[in-house]
Amino acid sequence: MNTTPAISSKEGIHLALSRLKNATQKTPFPLAEERQQCLTRLQAALMDHETSLLDALQKDFGHRTHEESRLLELVPLIGEIKHAKRHLAKWMKPSKRKVHISTLPASAQVFYQPKGVVGIISPWNYPVLLSLGPLVGALAAGNRVMMKLSEFCPETNRVLRNIVTQALGESWVEVVEGEAEIANEFSLLPFDHLLFTGSTSVGHIIMRNAAEHLTPITLELGGKSPLLVAPSADLRDTAKKLVFGKALNAGQTCVAPDYVMCHADQKQTLIDYIKQELAAYYPDGVLSHDYTSLINTRQLDRLKGYLEQARAAGVQCDNLMPQGPEESDGKLALHVLHQPDDELRVMQDEIFGPLLPILIYSEMSEALSYIQQRPRPLAMYLFTQQNDDQKRCEENIASGSLVINHTLVQVAQADLPFGGIGASGMGAYHAEEGFRTFSHCKSVLRKRGPNVLALLRPPYGRRIHRLVAKFWTFL
């Protein structure tokens, strides 16, 4: 495979932006056929490089099975491309709007214009889905794109560069790599829109940098996504869905359940079911072939630090995968932390790994109040058989998404927007909302015939103005 060189210098990223700006000026409104062709070529290139991508992901993570990478990254990405191609013509169609009676005869519409050059900063945990997913929306909206890929996934980045070069070429997409210094410089560029996926702490920096040029921004952050178990929940089913959402990718998912809240009477039964499910998923514990490694020692040490602090504070921390060691070759067993205090780091930070705090409540209102008093999460998971519980969460809890009786699957819904609120982000992409995010909604008014408003010109003492003053509320 011929590897396309990466852009990794400050001078290089400025030149790349200039090239894309020039391409935008030459063709500011790519036709639907051009956009469809871009998406089709991207889809074909992904399929051509599937094995190379899966091998690269395996190398970057230390261990991540091809099946898990395909399920978590390629399947939803291909679905998103197909959805965009299927609905692009409808999304691009200007929407008609009503005209005020005083302006008649006239017509009005909203025209969806490409913003220009979009910057995308993607993270390491899903380096394919979270770089090419936003790219799909940006291309559908007719934009050129610069992507800053995570420095922690060099093997995957190499394949991604070849995919976008084969499918799109430099007139559509430029790929940037580099450490934090390059990422900072990237976010200071005068993009027409900037999308960042990553931590809330870095999100603050990205937003400040974007403000330098008043660049509109979409932030896809994280936070602590709660999983609330109502008294009516089916605990066996809850455990199945919880393990699915928490154990895949070793919990390194921005919408993974971060902590669980359940009634005191449910706790031990729920934990027993979780252990059963984990044993079925991973019969040899962390030594199981299908259990994913943490991306690097930095992340492993961070999570072990959470455990050490919690144990030092007297918190009971149990290994839920006792079939093997707690740790092996960058893998860490899923641990439950019983009722950790809010002051501990594990309850302050987004966990992003295989640690699961479980908190107990006496009444549902107590659990809802706890969630309401904390930063708004990217996702909330509710397990219940009662419609009243669902309604209370829909109306009273502000979160990026609400998923009832499942986990994680909302990300793979091609027709649902994905985004956070408050500390978990701003703006959304995926589906039609993604097309709108990367489009400028330009109002267009076409005037025909006589100019009725000319009657209202000065001098204002004329009879027509006295009539308007009397009857203006009827206009």
Residue pairs with C-beta under 8 A, 6 or more apart in sequence:
1 52
1 159
1 162
2 162
3 158
3 161
3 162
4 161
4 162
4 165
4 175
6 157
6 161
6 175
6 176
6 177
6 178
7 13
7 16
7 174
7 175
7 176
7 177
8 176
8 177
8 178
8 182
9 178
9 182
10 182
10 185
12 176
13 146
13 176
13 182
13 185
13 186
13 189
14 189
16 146
16 170
16 174
16 176
17 117
17 146
17 174
17 189
17 190
17 191
19 170
19 171
19 174
20 117
20 144
20 145
20 146
20 171
20 174
21 116
21 117
23 144
23 171
23 172
24 114
24 116
24 117
24 143
24 144
27 34
28 113
28 114
28 116
29 113
29 114
29 142
30 114
30 142
32 88
32 89
32 92
34 142
35 88
35 139
35 140
35 142
36 85
36 88
38 139
38 167
38 168
38 172
39 81
39 84
39 85
39 88
39 136
39 139
39 140
40 85
41 166
41 167
41 168
42 81
42 132
42 135
42 136
42 139
42 163
42 164
42 167
42 168
43 78
43 81
43 82
44 167
45 163
45 164
45 166
45 167
46 53
46 74
46 77
46 78
46 81
46 132
46 163
47 78
48 166
49 159
49 162
49 163
49 166
50 70
50 74
52 159
52 162
53 69
53 73
53 74
53 128
53 156
53 159
53 160
53 163
54 66
54 69
54 70
55 66
55 155
56 153
56 155
56 156
56 158
56 159
57 64
57 69
57 73
57 127
57 128
57 153
57 155
57 156
58 64
58 65
58 66
58 69
59 155
60 124
60 127
60 152
60 153
60 154
60 155
60 156
60 295
61 292
61 293
61 295
62 293
62 294
62 295
62 329
62 330
63 291
63 292
63 293
63 329
63 330
63 331
64 249
64 292
64 293
65 289
65 290
65 292
67 290
68 248
68 249
68 290
68 292
69 128
71 248
72 126
72 129
72 248
72 249
73 126
73 128
73 129
74 128
74 129
75 412
76 129
76 133
76 411
76 412
76 414
77 128
77 129
77 132
77 133
77 136
79 412
79 414
80 133
80 136
80 414
80 430
81 136
82 414
83 414
83 415
83 431
84 136
84 137
84 140
84 435
87 432
88 140
88 435
91 112
91 140
91 432
91 435
92 112
94 109
94 110
94 111
94 112
94 444
95 109
95 110
96 107
96 108
96 109
97 108
97 109
97 110
97 443
98 108
99 106
99 107
99 108
99 445
100 475
101 475
102 452
102 453
102 475
103 445
103 447
103 452
103 453
104 449
104 452
105 447
105 448
105 449
106 445
106 446
106 447
106 448
107 445
107 446
107 448
108 443
108 444
108 445
108 446
109 443
109 444
110 441
110 442
110 443
110 444
111 441
111 442
111 443
111 444
112 141
112 435
112 436
112 439
112 440
112 441
112 442
113 142
113 439
113 440
113 442
114 141
114 142
114 143
114 438
114 439
114 440
115 141
115 143
115 192
115 193
115 216
115 438
115 439
115 440
116 143
116 144
116 191
116 192
116 193
117 143
117 144
117 145
117 146
117 191
117 192
118 134
118 138
118 143
118 144
118 145
118 146
118 191
118 192
118 193
118 194
118 195
118 438
119 145
119 146
119 147
119 148
119 186
119 187
119 189
119 191
119 193
119 194
119 195
119 215
120 131
120 134
120 135
120 138
120 145
120 146
120 147
120 148
120 194
120 195
121 147
121 148
121 183
121 186
121 187
121 194
121 195
121 196
121 197
121 198
121 206
122 130
122 131
122 134
122 147
122 148
122 149
122 150
122 197
123 130
123 150
123 197
123 198
124 150
124 152
124 153
124 295
125 249
125 252
125 253
125 254
125 295
125 352
126 249
126 253
127 149
127 150
127 153
127 156
127 157
127 160
128 156
128 160
130 197
130 220
131 147
131 149
131 160
132 160
132 163
133 429
133 430
134 195
134 197
134 429
134 434
135 145
135 147
135 164
135 173
136 434
137 429
137 430
137 434
137 435
137 437
137 438
138 145
138 193
138 195
138 438
139 145
139 168
139 172
140 434
140 435
140 438
141 434
141 435
141 437
141 438
141 439
142 439
143 192
143 193
143 438
144 171
144 172
144 173
145 172
145 173
145 174
146 173
146 174
146 175
146 176
146 186
146 189
146 191
147 160
147 164
147 173
147 174
147 175
147 176
148 176
148 177
148 178
148 182
148 183
148 186
149 156
149 157
149 160
149 175
149 176
149 177
150 157
151 177
151 178
151 179
152 295
152 296
154 177
157 175
157 177
160 175
161 175
164 172
164 173
164 175
165 175
176 182
176 186
184 205
184 209
187 194
187 196
187 205
187 206
187 209
187 210
188 209
188 212
188 213
189 213
190 213
190 215
191 210
191 213
191 215
192 215
192 216
193 215
193 216
193 217
193 218
193 437
193 438
194 206
194 210
194 215
194 216
194 217
194 218
195 217
195 218
195 219
195 220
195 427
195 429
195 437
196 202
196 203
196 206
196 217
196 218
196 219
196 220
197 220
197 221
197 254
198 206
198 220
198 221
199 221
199 222
199 350
200 221
200 222
200 223
200 350
200 423
200 424
203 219
203 221
203 425
206 217
206 219
207 217
207 219
210 216
210 217
217 426
217 427
218 419
218 425
218 426
218 427
218 428
218 429
218 437
219 420
219 425
219 426
219 427
220 254
220 378
220 418
220 419
220 420
220 425
220 429
221 254
221 378
221 420
221 423
221 424
221 425
222 254
222 255
222 350
222 352
222 378
222 420
222 424
223 258
223 350
223 375
223 376
223 377
223 378
223 420
223 423
223 424
224 258
224 259
224 347
224 350
224 351
224 374
224 375
224 377
225 255
225 256
225 257
225 258
225 377
225 378
225 379
225 380
225 381
225 399
226 257
226 258
226 259
226 260
226 261
226 371
226 377
226 380
226 381
227 242
227 245
227 257
227 258
227 259
227 260
227 261
227 381
227 382
227 383
227 407
228 260
228 261
228 262
228 367
228 368
228 371
228 380
228 381
228 382
228 383
228 393
229 235
229 238
229 260
229 261
229 262
229 263
229 266
229 270
229 383
230 364
230 382
230 383
230 384
230 385
230 386
230 389
231 263
231 266
231 364
232 384
232 385
232 386
232 389
233 266
233 383
233 384
233 385
234 383
234 385
235 266
235 269
235 270
235 273
236 273
237 383
237 405
238 270
238 273
238 383
239 270
239 273
239 274
239 276
239 277
240 273
240 277
241 381
241 383
241 405
241 406
241 407
242 257
242 260
242 274
242 277
242 407
243 274
243 277
243 278
243 281
244 407
244 408
245 253
245 255
245 256
245 257
245 381
245 406
245 407
245 408
246 256
246 257
246 334
246 354
246 356
246 407
247 278
247 281
247 282
247 291
247 334
247 354
248 256
248 292
248 408
249 256
249 292
250 291
250 292
250 293
250 294
250 331
250 332
250 353
250 354
251 334
251 351
251 352
251 353
251 354
251 355
252 292
252 294
252 295
252 299
252 352
252 353
253 352
253 408
254 350
254 352
254 378
255 378
255 379
255 400
255 401
255 407
255 408
255 410
255 411
256 351
256 352
256 407
256 408
257 356
257 381
257 407
258 350
258 351
258 357
258 377
259 347
259 351
259 356
259 357
259 358
259 359
260 270
260 356
260 357
260 358
260 359
261 358
261 359
261 360
261 361
261 367
261 370
261 371
262 270
262 358
262 359
262 360
262 361
263 360
263 361
263 362
264 360
264 361
264 362
267 358
267 360
270 358
271 318
271 320
271 336
271 358
274 320
274 336
275 320
278 320
278 321
278 334
279 321
279 323
281 288
281 290
281 291
282 288
282 290
282 291
282 321
282 323
283 323
284 323
284 324
285 291
285 321
285 322
285 323
285 324
285 325
285 333
286 321
286 324
286 325
286 326
286 327
286 328
286 331
286 332
286 333
287 323
287 324
287 325
287 328
287 331
288 324
291 331
292 331
293 329
293 330
293 331
294 300
294 303
294 330
294 331
294 332
294 353
296 330
297 330
299 352
299 353
300 327
300 330
300 332
302 353
303 332
303 351
303 353
303 354
303 355
304 327
304 332
305 345
306 344
306 345
306 346
306 349
306 351
306 355
307 317
307 335
307 337
307 346
307 355
309 344
309 345
309 346
310 317
310 337
310 340
310 344
310 346
311 317
313 340
313 341
313 344
315 337
315 338
315 339
315 340
315 341
315 344
316 337
316 338
317 335
317 336
317 337
317 338
318 335
318 336
318 338
319 326
319 333
319 334
319 335
320 333
320 334
320 335
320 336
320 356
321 333
321 334
324 333
325 333
326 332
326 333
326 335
327 333
332 353
332 354
333 354
334 354
334 355
334 356
335 354
335 355
335 356
336 356
336 357
336 358
337 346
337 355
337 356
337 357
337 358
338 358
339 357
339 358
339 359
339 360
340 346
340 347
340 357
341 347
342 348
346 355
346 357
347 357
351 357
359 370
361 367
361 370
364 389
364 392
368 392
368 393
368 396
368 397
371 377
371 380
371 397
372 396
372 397
375 422
375 423
375 424
376 398
376 399
376 400
376 420
376 421
376 422
376 423
376 424
377 399
377 400
377 420
377 424
378 399
378 400
378 401
378 420
378 424
378 425
379 399
379 400
379 401
379 402
379 403
379 410
380 393
380 397
380 399
380 401
380 402
380 403
381 403
381 404
381 406
381 407
382 389
382 390
382 393
382 402
382 403
382 404
382 405
383 404
383 405
384 390
384 404
384 405
390 404
393 402
393 404
394 402
398 421
398 422
399 421
399 424
400 418
400 419
400 420
400 421
400 424
400 425
401 410
401 416
401 418
403 409
403 410
410 416
410 418
411 418
413 430
414 430
414 431
415 431
415 432
416 430
416 431
417 428
417 429
417 430
417 431
417 432
417 433
417 434
418 428
418 429
418 430
419 425
419 426
419 427
419 428
419 429
419 433
420 426
427 437
428 434
428 437
429 437
429 438
455 464
456 464
456 465
456 468
468 475
